[in-house]
Amino acid sequence: MTVRPDPEAFALDSFLDQQERKSLLRFVVCGSVDHGKSTLVGRLLYEAKLLFQDQLEALTGGAGGAQEEIDFSLLLDGLTAEREQKITIDVAYRFFTTDKRKFTVADAPGHEQYTRNMATGASTADLALILVNAAEGLTSQTRRHGLIVSTLGVRHLVVAVNKMDLVGWSQAAFARIEADFRAFAADLDVADIVFIPVAARGGDNVVNRSPHMAWYRGPTLLTHLEQADIAPHDEQPFRMPVQWVNRPNAEFRGYSGLITAGEVFSGMAVQIWPSGRLVRVDRIVTAAGDADLAVAGESVTLTFDQPVDASRGDVLAEAGAAPFVSDRLSARVVWMSEQPMEAGRRYLVKAATATAQATAGAELQVIDLDSRAAKPSERITNNEIGTCVLALDRLIPVDRYQANRATGGFIVLDPETYDTIGIGIVEAADAARPRAAMPAPWRQDVVKRLLARAGDSRLRSAAKALTWRIVASLAAFAILLALTGSISIAGSVALADIFGRTILYYLHERIWAKIAWGTQGTSPPATRSC
């Protein structure tokens, strides 16, 4: 009996496979209040035909389309208060897909009172879409949002100059705003900025090109979002903060977490920080079973070749590529509490999976939104961006935020209420005491020796056995040749000696590689890095 394939099931599998291969772009839409963010995102979804029928009917007043003008902001402003006040309060997330890409968009509030919500939306974004009202130009909130997204590591910006119809589709007005924003962003840490003139209410240059701005030769908004290159172009060393020690039974001890950078493979040498203990990966356990390789973005459980003392908050790192291990962080913070940050106050800092008590130092500074200059201050108030030095009650492993967002970012918690009152990024760690706790030669030469002591591979053991046996057997050959004068006798004995003793030496090496007794230096002392 011939079983015919189900065409519907085949089509579904093909569709899901196609979706899986598409790249994902996470972007945040931000800017000043009433500059049209929610309307722009709603128009984008509408023009790209990405809305469900019930959504369309809700917008048009029914299936017959009784409502003449559609309020696209209603697609994202879901709270009653948002619809009443015509402003965005909470972050609205939407997922959509086109033929070329998958998208997750966060529509962030523009009102200064809800800056903390905007920062939340930007914290996971690959790209920021900043709206500017063509009639108003840059505002302080526009500058604040631009500085926040840059601070949070968003390196790709799209400035949509909205409401171009209010300035008569003027190219000069667009050029003026572009010049103003480029001057503002001159020293921001961004990779590229693209400017697009749009009119969200009418859909001009959102999905389709506008007939009113023939002078604009660039891509439409959707076209640029589909082709924006946001992939990192540099390889990062392996990082995995330990989230959970997995002990289902007495025979299994694993360390679970999300790989935030790089890759890990079976047999790989890794170090556990802040202790610096060096081990080799024995197994990589995933939801689908054991794997030989795992990469960034995967949640896995790792087991090691020897028992170790590690716990939640530790960071597993590629051997020889250590994170900073410090109890003193120089950071930039976005403050989110009515109670300002002040020198001497105690807070909780949560970096990746590690939590530590922190005290703000006296070196507080506030960043001016216009000049971006850091000015000394006694406090950092709500919605301000500043710099500080945090003294921690213990060593924690971190990276600079520019190198790794997951291990270089942190949140500040109120120690009494556990409310999130600030977010921050690590700019430097313990700059005053660079690695003083460990002898300088350790960082290069000792790591190499530790890797050798951590256990030879089978291939290395075999190579060592073979080369040693060849040297010894050649010496035996020379001695037998001198005693017997016979090349055949000396050669036969030497060959038998090579094969027999090579096997015995290899087995001897493999047994000792599994015995930790008598080894030294496998647990280097904790370090403080800068």
NULO-520172 format. One line per 10 residues: number of its first residue (from 0); their letters; for each residue y, z, x of C-alpha. Coordinates in steps of 0.02 Angstrom, whole numbers, always signed. Each point is the difference from the previous one (the first is absolute). Layout:
NUM) a) Y,Z,X ~ ... .
END
This chain:
0) mtvrpdpeaf) +0,+0,+0 ~ +168,-53,+70 ~ +141,+125,-16 ~ +166,-85,-26 ~ +152,+85,+74 ~ +125,+70,-122 ~ +158,-107,+20 ~ +113,+138,-66 ~ -71,+128,+122 ~ +16,-126,+142 .
10) aldsfldqqe) +181,-36,-46 ~ +39,+187,-6 ~ -80,+30,+170 ~ +96,-147,+72 ~ +163,+67,-72 ~ -29,+176,+67 ~ -45,-69,+171 ~ +159,-104,+2 ~ +104,+153,-47 ~ -82,+101,+137 .
20) rksllrfvvc) +52,-126,+132 ~ +183,+3,-50 ~ +120,+102,+104 ~ +91,+146,-80 ~ +188,+27,+11 ~ +70,+170,-47 ~ +187,-8,-30 ~ +132,+117,-70 ~ +150,-57,-102 ~ +153,+107,+33 .
30) gsvdhgkstl) +190,-2,+0 ~ +144,+80,-92 ~ -8,+49,-183 ~ +29,-140,-126 ~ -21,-138,+128 ~ -144,-72,-102 ~ -160,+56,+87 ~ -109,+24,-153 ~ +67,-158,-81 ~ -40,-99,+157 .
40) vgrllyeakl) -179,+61,+10 ~ -24,-28,-187 ~ +69,-177,+13 ~ -113,-32,+151 ~ -155,+49,-99 ~ +59,-98,-153 ~ +44,-162,+92 ~ -162,+5,+100 ~ -97,+18,-165 ~ -76,+164,+56 .
50) lfqdqlealt) +25,+98,-162 ~ -131,+40,-132 ~ +24,-57,-179 ~ +36,+175,-66 ~ +135,+23,+133 ~ +81,-163,-51 ~ -2,+48,-183 ~ +77,+170,+39 ~ +141,-86,+95 ~ +34,-138,-127 .
60) ggaggaqeei) -14,+107,-156 ~ -166,-70,-58 ~ -108,-154,+12 ~ +134,-105,-80 ~ +128,+41,+133 ~ +134,+68,-116 ~ +100,+77,+142 ~ +118,-129,+75 ~ +31,+83,+170 ~ -139,+90,+90 .
70) dfsllldglt) +36,+167,+86 ~ -114,-19,+150 ~ +36,+176,+65 ~ -108,+69,-141 ~ -154,-62,+93 ~ +26,+132,+134 ~ +112,+134,-75 ~ -139,+90,-91 ~ +78,+172,-25 ~ +96,+34,-159 .
80) aereqkitid) +146,+67,+101 ~ +2,-160,+103 ~ +12,-109,-155 ~ +134,+109,-77 ~ +109,+6,+155 ~ -41,-177,+61 ~ -41,+65,+174 ~ -160,+20,+101 ~ -48,+181,+34 ~ -180,-2,+60 .
90) vayrffttdk) -84,-126,+114 ~ -89,-133,-103 ~ -148,-86,+83 ~ -67,-168,-54 ~ -143,-104,+70 ~ -2,-188,-20 ~ -77,-150,+83 ~ +45,-183,+25 ~ -102,-144,+67 ~ +52,+45,+177 .
100) rkftvadapg) +13,+189,+10 ~ -25,+171,-80 ~ +150,+114,-24 ~ +36,+183,-33 ~ +182,+25,-46 ~ +89,+167,-12 ~ +158,-5,-105 ~ +103,+143,+74 ~ +144,+90,-86 ~ +175,-41,+60 .
110) heqytrnmat) +92,+156,-56 ~ +43,+120,+143 ~ -78,+144,-96 ~ -172,-82,+14 ~ +7,-51,+183 ~ -156,+103,+34 ~ -96,-111,-122 ~ +64,-155,+88 ~ -57,+68,+169 ~ -172,+32,-74 .
120) gastadlali) -13,-181,-54 ~ +56,-63,+171 ~ -120,+109,+99 ~ -148,-119,-23 ~ +94,-166,-9 ~ -20,-148,+117 ~ +160,-83,-59 ~ +159,+59,-87 ~ +92,-105,-130 ~ +178,+66,-4 .
130) lvnaaeglts) +111,-55,-144 ~ +188,-18,+17 ~ +116,-37,-145 ~ +97,-157,+49 ~ +155,+66,-89 ~ -5,+174,+80 ~ -67,-32,+175 ~ -76,+136,+107 ~ +11,+178,-64 ~ -38,+166,+85 .
140) qtrrhglivs) -166,+5,-92 ~ -41,-175,+64 ~ +30,+61,+177 ~ -99,+159,-32 ~ -149,-98,-64 ~ +10,-121,+146 ~ +1,+145,+123 ~ -144,+88,-90 ~ -115,-152,-1 ~ +38,-30,+184 .
150) tlgvrhlvva) -32,+184,+39 ~ -167,-8,-92 ~ -59,-146,+105 ~ +30,-146,-118 ~ +34,-143,+120 ~ +22,-145,-122 ~ +149,-9,-117 ~ +49,-120,-138 ~ +178,+18,-63 ~ +13,-75,-175 .
160) vnkmdlvgws) +182,-27,-44 ~ -14,+19,-188 ~ +115,-45,-146 ~ +65,-155,+87 ~ +57,-61,-171 ~ +134,+136,+1 ~ +84,-78,+153 ~ -14,-179,-61 ~ -150,-39,+110 ~ +117,+13,+149 .
170) qaafariead) -72,-42,+171 ~ +146,+91,+82 ~ -41,+162,-95 ~ -181,-13,+54 ~ +49,-33,+181 ~ +118,+150,+0 ~ -137,+119,-58 ~ -122,-73,+127 ~ +126,+29,+141 ~ +35,+178,-59 .
180) frafaadldv) -185,+45,-8 ~ -39,-79,+168 ~ +140,+103,+78 ~ -69,+157,-82 ~ -178,-38,+56 ~ +45,-51,+178 ~ -80,+155,+75 ~ -134,+31,-130 ~ -179,-14,+62 ~ -53,-150,-105 .
190) adivfipvaa) -94,-158,+48 ~ +84,-124,-119 ~ +123,-10,-145 ~ -2,-140,-129 ~ +145,-26,-124 ~ -30,-83,-170 ~ +132,-27,-136 ~ -72,+35,-173 ~ +47,+31,-181 ~ -141,+107,-68 .
200) rggdnvvnrs) +52,-11,-183 ~ -8,-190,-1 ~ -142,-16,+128 ~ +103,-99,+128 ~ -93,-10,+168 ~ -124,+132,-56 ~ -150,-114,-25 ~ +85,-167,-29 ~ +148,-72,+94 ~ +170,+21,-80 .
210) phmawyrgpt) +97,-154,-61 ~ +161,+99,+28 ~ -16,+27,+188 ~ -39,-167,+80 ~ +80,+65,+161 ~ -146,+121,+26 ~ -142,-84,+97 ~ -115,+150,+28 ~ -157,+53,-96 ~ -4,+79,-171 .
220) llthleqadi) -40,+185,-6 ~ -183,-22,-51 ~ -27,-137,+130 ~ +64,+113,+138 ~ -105,+147,-58 ~ -155,-109,+0 ~ +28,-61,+178 ~ +78,+154,+84 ~ -94,+44,+160 ~ -16,+190,+3 .
230) aphdeqpfrm) -158,+16,+105 ~ +18,+107,+158 ~ -12,-103,+158 ~ -53,+138,+119 ~ -165,+90,+10 ~ +1,+187,-29 ~ -119,+126,+79 ~ -127,+87,-111 ~ +64,+146,-105 ~ -89,+100,-135 .
240) pvqwvnrpna) +69,+166,-62 ~ -143,+115,-49 ~ +11,+38,-185 ~ -165,+87,-29 ~ -146,+70,+99 ~ -152,-69,-91 ~ -149,+121,+1 ~ -120,-47,-142 ~ -141,+91,+91 ~ -37,+92,+161 .
250) efrgysglit) -58,-160,+87 ~ +157,-103,-29 ~ +177,+28,+62 ~ +124,-139,-25 ~ +189,-19,+6 ~ +76,-97,-145 ~ +168,-85,-14 ~ +98,-161,-18 ~ +16,-112,+152 ~ +188,-25,+14 .
260) agevfsgmav) +1,-118,+151 ~ -116,-98,+114 ~ -188,-5,-14 ~ -150,+106,+45 ~ -176,-52,+45 ~ -165,+87,+30 ~ -8,+66,+178 ~ +189,-1,+21 ~ +80,+140,+102 ~ +131,+96,-100 .
270) qiwpsgrlvr) +100,+158,+27 ~ +33,+138,-126 ~ +179,+61,+4 ~ +82,+123,+26 ~ -147,+67,+102 ~ -28,-163,+94 ~ -190,+17,-11 ~ -83,-165,+46 ~ -155,-59,-96 ~ -89,-159,-48 .
280) vdrivtaagd) -23,-64,-177 ~ -182,+13,-51 ~ +8,-63,-181 ~ +129,-80,-115 ~ -46,+48,-177 ~ +81,-95,-145 ~ -26,-3,-188 ~ -115,-150,+26 ~ -101,+80,+140 ~ +11,+2,+188 .
290) adlavagesv) +110,-129,+86 ~ +23,-57,+179 ~ +188,-27,-17 ~ +141,+66,-109 ~ +183,-52,-1 ~ +169,+63,-60 ~ +7,+30,-187 ~ -181,+57,-16 ~ -52,+177,-44 ~ -152,+52,+103 .
300) tltfdqpvda) -97,+148,+67 ~ -32,+7,+187 ~ -134,+98,+90 ~ +0,+32,+187 ~ -128,+10,+140 ~ +28,+187,+23 ~ +55,+150,-104 ~ +190,+20,-1 ~ +127,+118,-74 ~ +116,-108,-106 .
310) srgdvlaeag) +82,+33,-167 ~ +122,-69,-128 ~ +165,-44,+83 ~ -77,-60,+163 ~ +21,-183,+47 ~ -137,-111,+72 ~ +73,-122,+126 ~ -60,-135,+116 ~ -42,+75,+171 ~ +142,-27,+122 .
320) aapfvsdrls) +126,-38,-140 ~ +49,+175,-49 ~ +128,+44,-133 ~ +140,+121,+38 ~ -58,+180,-12 ~ +148,+113,-26 ~ +76,+150,-88 ~ +176,-71,+7 ~ +49,-159,-94 ~ +162,-99,+9 .
330) arvvwmseqp) +12,-84,-170 ~ +106,-95,-123 ~ -6,+69,-177 ~ +51,-54,-175 ~ +44,+161,-91 ~ -50,+16,-183 ~ +47,+175,-55 ~ +153,+83,-74 ~ -30,+137,+129 ~ +59,-79,+164 .
340) meagrrylvk) -95,+0,+164 ~ +78,+130,+114 ~ -33,+58,+177 ~ -116,+149,+11 ~ -80,-27,-170 ~ -189,-5,-11 ~ -94,-144,-81 ~ -173,-74,-9 ~ -32,-168,+83 ~ -148,-107,-53 .
350) aatataqata) -38,-142,+121 ~ -152,-105,-49 ~ -129,+136,-39 ~ +76,+136,+110 ~ +115,+136,-69 ~ +108,+115,+107 ~ +141,+122,-24 ~ +165,-68,+66 ~ +172,+67,+42 ~ +151,-115,+4 .
360) gaelqvidld) +94,+6,+165 ~ +188,+10,+23 ~ +16,-185,+46 ~ +29,-65,-177 ~ +90,-166,-23 ~ +47,-105,-152 ~ +3,-190,+9 ~ +159,-81,-67 ~ -45,-140,-123 ~ +141,-114,+56 .
370) sraakpseri) -5,+18,+190 ~ -181,+62,+14 ~ +64,+123,+130 ~ -87,+169,+7 ~ +126,+141,-17 ~ -37,+185,+35 ~ -13,+103,-159 ~ -47,+175,-55 ~ -113,-69,-138 ~ -80,-156,-72 .
380) tnneigtcvl) +31,-7,-186 ~ -85,-87,-146 ~ -17,-190,+23 ~ +69,+7,+177 ~ -91,-75,+149 ~ +5,+98,+161 ~ -88,+49,+160 ~ -72,+167,+49 ~ -119,+88,+119 ~ -145,+94,-82 .
390) aldrlipvdr) -87,+141,+93 ~ -180,+19,-62 ~ -113,+151,+5 ~ -143,-101,+75 ~ -40,-161,+90 ~ -29,-152,-109 ~ -43,-180,+48 ~ +129,-131,-51 ~ +61,-174,+48 ~ +173,-75,-3 .
400) yqanratggf) +29,-73,-172 ~ +35,-171,+73 ~ -175,+0,+76 ~ -96,+69,-150 ~ +74,+38,-170 ~ -148,+105,-56 ~ +0,+119,+149 ~ +186,-11,+34 ~ +66,+47,-172 ~ +4,+169,-83 .
410) ivldpetydt) +65,+92,-153 ~ +95,+164,-4 ~ -58,+129,-127 ~ +82,+155,-69 ~ -111,+144,+63 ~ +20,+96,-164 ~ -15,-135,-134 ~ -89,-135,+103 ~ +122,-128,-73 ~ +33,-152,+109 .
420) igigiveaad) +180,+21,+59 ~ +10,-131,+137 ~ -88,-142,+87 ~ +11,-36,+184 ~ -54,-110,+143 ~ -43,+52,+178 ~ +119,-75,+127 ~ -57,+104,+149 ~ -113,+148,+33 ~ +34,+146,+118 .
430) aarpraampa) +121,-100,+106 ~ +47,+156,+99 ~ -178,+36,+59 ~ -90,-162,+42 ~ -187,+29,+23 ~ +34,+150,+112 ~ -157,+90,-58 ~ -115,-127,+81 ~ -6,-64,+181 ~ +74,-174,+14 .
440) pwrqdvvkrl) -155,-85,+73 ~ -101,+43,-157 ~ +84,-133,-104 ~ -79,-144,+96 ~ -134,+48,+126 ~ -75,+147,-92 ~ -20,-98,-162 ~ -106,-127,+93 ~ -109,+138,+72 ~ -16,+81,-171 .
450) laragdsrlr) -56,-164,-75 ~ -137,-10,+132 ~ -53,+180,-31 ~ -3,-22,-188 ~ -167,-93,+15 ~ -48,-168,+78 ~ -52,-145,-108 ~ -180,-62,+12 ~ +58,-159,+90 ~ +98,+103,+128 .
460) saakaltwri) -150,+114,+30 ~ -112,-151,+28 ~ +124,-80,+120 ~ +15,+162,+99 ~ -188,+17,+10 ~ -26,-180,+56 ~ +136,-4,+134 ~ -56,+167,+73 ~ -182,-55,+4 ~ +42,-165,+86 .
470) vaslaafail) +94,+92,+138 ~ -141,+127,+24 ~ -137,-133,-6 ~ +87,-110,+128 ~ +3,+150,+117 ~ -186,+29,-31 ~ -35,-185,+32 ~ +87,+8,+168 ~ -98,+155,+51 ~ -170,-73,-53 .
480) laltgsisia) +39,-164,+88 ~ +37,+92,+160 ~ -162,+103,-13 ~ -122,-137,-57 ~ +82,-159,+60 ~ -57,-82,-164 ~ +130,-75,-118 ~ -127,-16,-143 ~ -54,+183,+6 ~ +178,+64,+15 .
490) gsvaladifg) +60,-117,-140 ~ -140,+48,-120 ~ +32,+185,+20 ~ +188,-24,-18 ~ -17,-101,-163 ~ -120,+127,-75 ~ +119,+137,+49 ~ +149,-89,-82 ~ -83,-23,-170 ~ -91,+167,-9 .
500) rtilyylher) +138,+114,+56 ~ +136,-96,-94 ~ -85,+42,-164 ~ -24,+182,+49 ~ +181,+16,+57 ~ +66,-79,-161 ~ -99,+121,-108 ~ +61,+145,+108 ~ +183,-55,-23 ~ -17,-19,-189 .
510) iwakiawgtq) -71,+175,-16 ~ +141,+78,+102 ~ +132,-100,-95 ~ -47,+99,-156 ~ +12,+169,+86 ~ +175,+78,+3 ~ -49,+144,+117 ~ +96,+6,+164 ~ +134,-129,-46 ~ +183,+40,+32 .
520) gtsppatrsc) +165,-64,-68 ~ -62,-63,-166 ~ +126,+107,-91 ~ +171,-24,+81 ~ +133,+126,-46 ~ +125,-32,-140 ~ +152,-101,+48 ~ +180,-7,-47 ~ +72,-174,-4 ~ +169,-78,-8 .
END
